[in-house]
Amino acid sequence: MKRSFKDYIIISLKGMAMGAADVVPGVSGGTIAFISGIYEELLDSISSFNFGLIRVLKDKGFKSVWKKVNGSFLAALFTGVFISIISLAKLIETLLENHPILIWSFFYGLVLASIIYIGKQISKWNIRSFLFLILGGILAFYITTLNPMVSENSSPWFLFLAGMIAICAMILPGISGSFILVLLGAYKPVLNALNTRDFISIIVFMFGTIIGLLTFSRILKWFFSTYKNYTLATLTGFIIGSLNKIWPWKETISWRTNSKGIEVPFNTSSVSPFSFEGDSQLMMAILLAIIGFGLILLLEKLAVKKD
């Protein structure tokens, strides 16, 4: 596929959107990749990495390898992801601490519209499709109800394993890699490493994500090529089930003391905005949810127009 410089700028912007989503515990970068029309190309490109590339490099040179792995696409996309994570990590952390209801409302509208978008990609609905939809929803909902680990571990081996596990969720629409990091007790160590420019920890974590990505992308590609409708139905269920995690109004059930000695929520449950203790910010929350919902509809229209 021949692309212009403008096309790669747009791909980088999509990568930035994916990176921003992955920073938020509850929103999946895979969802952004899907609704921006690059999900299957991303899986195909990543899964093209194998030991056979060594022979291609030896026989035909680096240029052939670059073309085979769709290198320009991946470079543009992951440059955007990296820039977004490095530049927005602190901002999003601050916004989540100071304006959680408003931020979650925006993402709730965005993810809600994504359900409609991804569901429309299913060409044929049958009993099995609905069954996979329900099972995906139940699994994702169950994951959102799990309690995070109390302890926070920043050892290199733990960060490597956390990267391998989290990246599987990051490329799955509806399953948040950041939330998986929260469950593992790795979210704060990774975020602190980004904010303090701890490049050793960042490299170890990224190496884990690369190994996990190369492995899991092949599995996903096989499911898409063999059982596309059922895979889409399951992913739609994942997103529906994940809505519980990003519901804006939460009630704190238990607290924990973080590494700085500050008490922070440990276990929460979703509540109605009308029974929320404190300012529910309902009107502004609804407005931001509508903006998030409308943003996805706009992206869909632009994609259709481009096609």
Secondary structure, DSSP 8 states (H G I E B T S, - for coil): ----HHHHHHHHHHHHHHHHHHHSTT--HHHHHHHTT-HHHHHHHHHT-STHHHHHHHHH-HHHHHHHTTHHHHHHHHHHHHHHHHHHHHHHHHHHHH-HHHHHHHHHHHHHHHHHHHHTT-S---HHHHHHHHHHHHHHHHHHTS---SS----HHHHHHHHHHHHHHHTSTT--HHHHHHHHT-HHHHHHHHHTT-HHHHHHHHHHHHHHHHHHHHHHHHHHHHSHHHHHHHHHHHHHHHTTTT-S-EEEEEEEE-TTS-EEEEEEEE--TTS-SS---HHHHHHHHHHHHHHHHHHHHHHHHH-
